[in-house]
Amino acid sequence: MSIMRLEEAMLELNNTVLCEFAGKGLTINEGVAVDARLVKSASKPLRKVDVAKLQEKRDTPEGKLDKNGNPP
């Protein structure tokens, strides 16, 4: 079985289980462990150059504050 077909089968199985739960009045909103193979990641690994830039920014006075201007 190809990887894509396996992913499709797992997604279908996951959807079927969730639909069965919903049909019985059960909902899952939080605290659920999900197999990472079922979830598409929104992030990508940073390149070394980007990591270095983030570290440089954190070393500035502004980089030592959170979004509200407070120390982390």
N, C-alpha and C positions, 0 to 999 in steps of 0.2 A: 504494500500500500504506500502510495507516495506521501510525502510530508504534507502537501497542501490538502490532500484528501483526508488525512488524519486530522488536521486542524479543523477542517469543515465538519467532520464527524463529531469532534469534541465540542465545537461550538453548538452544533445541533443538539447534542446530548445535554449540554448546560442549559440551553434555552428550553428544552423539553422539561427538565427538572424544575426550573423556575416557574414555568407555566403551570405545572402540576401543583406546586406550592401555592401559587396565586389562586388557582381554582378551588383550593381548600381553605382559602382565606388567610393563608400565611404569607407574610412579607419578610424580606431580608433587606434591612437598611444599613446595618453596620455590623462590624465584628465578624465578617465572613472571610475565611481564607479562600483565596482563589488561586488555582493552578496558574502559574505565570505563563504557561503556554497558551492560555485562553485570553490573555489580556495584551493588547497592543500597547507598547510603550509610547508615551508622548515625548519622552526625552531621548537624547542621544548622548553618548559619552563626549565629554569635552576634549578638545585637542590640548596638548601640552602648552601651546601658546596662550590659549584662552584661560587655562588654569593659572598660568603665570600672571596674566593680566588681573584676574580676580584677586590673587594674593597681593599684588601690588596695590590694588584699590583698598583692600582691607588694612593695609599698613598706613594709609593716610588717616588724618583725623576724622574725615567724613565717613571713612570705611569702618570706623569703630563704633558707629551709631546705628540703631535700627531705623526702620522706616518712619518712626515717630520722633526721631532725634534723641532717643535715649540710649545709654550704653546697654549692650546686650546682656 
